[in-house]
Amino acid sequence: MEIIYLDQDIIVVSKPPGIPVHGGLHVKGPALTDFLTKKFPEIKGVGEDPARPGIVHRLDKDTSGVMVVARNQKSFETLKKIFQERRADKTYWAIVCGKPKERQGMISLPIGRMVKNPLKRGVEQAKSRIRGAREAITEYRVLKAGSEYSLVELWPKTGRMHQLRVHMKALGHPVACDKIYGGKNVCCPTSAKAAAGKPEVMARQLLHAKSLSFSFPEGRKLHFEADPPEDFSKAVEVL
């Protein structure tokens, strides 16, 4: 776990893929909060939920990249408000299936729970109904397009659960290797430099939180970036 930045109020980390942010009833293995509370025991009482000390925003278990964690209650309240009011600028990179028709654009499709499977999110379509729909907006730009995959930069303007994965699926270009939203036959690149000539299939959805910016305290602009992990970089090689 790489610590990008640290001061008396916040901890900024680069979360690796495969690590859940916090524990829970159906969570197996160590979580980001286990690492943080061991290294920074003072955050154990920070926040609103003892199971999520210092956590003001989340990344999916298999999504890598930048996260900020509050180190005390005052900073927790301030950061929570920043994210609730959409005053944090987030940039993601994703490798998606196919080549988007438009080089850049905006996806504005409300997201809600799937009626047939409430554990999944989705957009309202002819064959998929949702409930509890809430506004969701994502801007995107194609950075590099290949015949089978494309590298896309994404800017979520809202913070719905699984928003980027749901929106890219709705656009017709699901995130590569995302079997939950792309289906069991979703495209999934292999490493161009696999050992002994055997292709190495990627094991998780190829989504990375590239950067995070916000003012904290007010008037002091902070900007943090995290390089993609090795598996993501290998996948880019095949584009």
TAVEN-V656911 format. One record per residue. N is the residue number from 1. RES is the residue in one letter. PSI is psi as a letter, one per 20 degrees, with the letter a starting at -180 (* if undefined). Layout:
# TAVEN-V656911
N;RES;PSI
N;RES;PSI
This chain:
# TAVEN-V656911
1;M;o
2;E;p
3;I;o
4;I;h
5;Y;q
6;L;p
7;D;a
8;Q;i
9;D;h
10;I;q
11;I;p
12;V;p
13;V;r
14;S;o
15;K;p
16;P;q
17;P;q
18;G;j
19;I;o
20;P;q
21;V;g
22;H;r
23;G;r
24;G;a
25;L;h
26;H;j
27;V;p
28;K;q
29;G;r
30;P;q
31;A;r
32;L;g
33;T;h
34;D;g
35;F;g
36;L;g
37;T;h
38;K;g
39;K;h
40;F;m
41;P;i
42;E;i
43;I;i
44;K;h
45;G;j
46;V;p
47;G;a
48;E;i
49;D;o
50;P;h
51;A;i
52;R;l
53;P;p
54;G;i
55;I;p
56;V;i
57;H;r
58;R;q
59;L;q
60;D;q
61;K;g
62;D;j
63;T;p
64;S;r
65;G;a
66;V;p
67;M;q
68;V;q
69;V;p
70;A;p
71;R;i
72;N;r
73;Q;h
74;K;g
75;S;h
76;F;g
77;E;g
78;T;g
79;L;h
80;K;g
81;K;h
82;I;g
83;F;h
84;Q;h
85;E;j
86;R;k
87;R;j
88;A;p
89;D;p
90;K;p
91;T;p
92;Y;q
93;W;q
94;A;q
95;I;p
96;V;r
97;C;p
98;G;a
99;K;o
100;P;p
101;K;g
102;E;p
103;R;h
104;Q;q
105;G;a
106;M;p
107;I;o
108;S;n
109;L;o
110;P;q
111;I;p
112;G;a
113;R;p
114;M;p
115;V;g
116;K;h
117;N;n
118;P;i
119;L;i
120;K;q
121;R;q
122;G;r
123;V;q
124;E;o
125;Q;r
126;A;h
127;K;j
128;S;o
129;R;q
130;I;r
131;R;q
132;G;k
133;A;p
134;R;q
135;E;p
136;A;p
137;I;p
138;T;p
139;E;q
140;Y;r
141;R;p
142;V;o
143;L;h
144;K;p
145;A;p
146;G;a
147;S;h
148;E;h
149;Y;q
150;S;q
151;L;p
152;V;p
153;E;p
154;L;q
155;W;n
156;P;p
157;K;i
158;T;r
159;G;l
160;R;q
161;M;p
162;H;k
163;Q;g
164;L;h
165;R;g
166;V;g
167;H;g
168;M;h
169;K;g
170;A;h
171;L;i
172;G;j
173;H;m
174;P;q
175;V;p
176;A;p
177;C;j
178;D;n
179;K;h
180;I;g
181;Y;h
182;G;i
183;G;r
184;K;h
185;N;k
186;V;q
187;C;q
188;C;o
189;P;r
190;T;q
191;S;p
192;A;i
193;K;l
194;A;q
195;A;q
196;A;k
197;G;j
198;K;p
199;P;p
200;E;o
201;V;p
202;M;q
203;A;j
204;R;r
205;Q;p
206;L;m
207;L;p
208;H;p
209;A;n
210;K;g
211;S;r
212;L;p
213;S;q
214;F;r
215;S;p
216;F;o
217;P;r
218;E;p
219;G;i
220;R;o
221;K;p
222;L;p
223;H;p
224;F;q
225;E;q
226;A;p
227;D;q
228;P;q
229;P;r
230;E;g
231;D;h
232;F;g
233;S;h
234;K;h
235;A;h
236;V;h
237;E;h
238;V;i
239;L;*
